[in-house]
Amino acid sequence: MKLRSRTVLFSRVPPARSTQVALVLASGALTALLASVATAQPAVQPAQAPAAQQSPTGIGVNLNITPKRLTFDRGARSATVYIYNQGTAPATFDIAMVDRVMLPTGEIKPLSEAKDQPQLKPVVDKLNSALGMVVATPRRATLAPGKGQTIRLRITPPQTAGAAEYRSHLTVTTVPPRDVGLTAENAAAERSNQLSFRLTSVFGLSIPIIIRGGAADVQGQIRDAQLTYADLSPDGVAPARRTPVLSLNLVRSGANSLFGNVEVRTKGSKDPIGLMRGVGVYTEIDHRSIRIPLQRAPGRGEQLEITFVDDDVTPGRVITRSSVAAP
């Protein structure tokens, strides 16, 4: 299964001893986690700003996972996922099922974090968790560089009629080595007026595991499409430049989640001037806001045709379409 999208969003997290930043692909199909675990030696009346020392621990770990999404329909009871250490250093990985929710922005948050934010209660309440329906083994794997591990999933679907769709996320996270942190000797060597801490990268990937209790009901609509302009870097490195951006809301109207590709073309053209692959709208939200940079600026009055193409139940089927004229 191919990687669904390259658009990345950053989640905002509160300060803590363990600081976590979640990078979520546009589809919500694959979540990458990058955390910094800090160990600090308290200082008495520090005379200057804290000094940080970057630890090499974690460098060389490059985890790959396939497939990027799993959906179980009626009758399906098992599947496998393969993880592979593409990095240059051995690493140990924890393997667990974790509940996560999607926000209308497309950002994906762990349920444990979302519960702490009252404004997200409507989203949290709509999540139909598959946590008790999925068993993943093994729960931990140590991989040398260039080595992989098969993860086996066993599914126990609900026995009675309930939600049309349940979901949890298979999450694979690096385990920090035992020597992470400051030893007593390290701490004693620190200057008394300076706070020092060591950062260790913790990397992980998460893919959705979806269980459907019946025939899929996949429906959607495109609404509120409009063309605007923004200063964007074409590759995240080059200087920002004025770029046409198509904004829209993808509305989920069926009982199941949406998953597919948004394509933007000028009227009569076969080649898209805008494309976002692997866009998901999970069942805890009714709509999702999307912004698609276009390859060129349409002329005044030029008609833009927008389609959302299924890449889940019936790949290639146009679920919904809309159009907008360039101002």
C-alpha positions, 0 to 999 in steps of 0.5 A: 500500500502506498504512502497516502500524502506528503502534507504535514500538520503540526499539533500543539502540545503543553509544556512537560518533562516529556515534550511531544510533537505529532506530525499527521499526514493529510489522510490521517492514515499515518501518524508520525510521532517525534518526542524529546525526553528531557532529564534535567539537573535542577539549578539554584538561581541560574545566572543564564539561560538553560544550556541544552546538549543534544544526545546522539541517542536515536540518530540512525533510526529510520522506521518503515511500516506497511501497509499504511492503513487496515480496514476489516470488513465482515468476515475478516479476522486477522492481518499482518503489518510489517515494520522495518528498521531502515536506519543505521542503528539497532533499535527497540520498539514498543507495539501497542494499540492507541485510541486517537481522534481526528479534528476538523483541521485534519490533525490527529490527537491521542484520545488521552490528550483530547480528553483534557481539552473541554472544547474537544468533548464533542469529538471525543464523545463520537469516537467508536473505539476498537481498542478491545477488539484488536490484539497485536503481537508481539508487543515489543521488537528489537531490530538491527539495521536492515531487519524487520518484524511481522506484527500479527493482528487478531480481530474480534468484531462486535457480536451485536449491532452497534456503530457502523465503524470502529477504529483504533491505531496501531502505534510503534514507538522507539524505546529510549536506551537504558543509559538515557539521562544524567548519571550522578557523576554527570550531575555532580560535574554540572555548574551550580548556576546552570541548568543542563538537560539532555534530549533524546529523540523518540520516533514512532509511526501509527496507522489506523485499524478500522473495523466495519460491522456491515456494508459500507455507507460512504458518502460525501460532499464538497462545500465552500470551495474558494480560491485564495493566495498565500505565501508558501514555500514550494518544498519547505526549503526554498523561499516562500512565494505567492501561491494560489490555494484552493480551500474547501470543506469535505463533508462526510454524510454517510455512516462510515469514514471517507478516504480518497483523493481530492483532484482539481482541474480546469474545465476540459483538462485531464491533468490536475493542477492540484492534488491531495492524496489519502484524505481521510474524514473519520467518523468522529467529525462531520467535515474537514477543512482542506487547503490545496496549493495549485501548480498555477494561478487560474485566469479570471473566470476560469472554471475549476472542477473539484472531485473527491475520488474514493480510494477505499471501498470502491477505488476510482469512484467519484464520490462527489464533485463541485466547481468554482470560478476563479475570481 
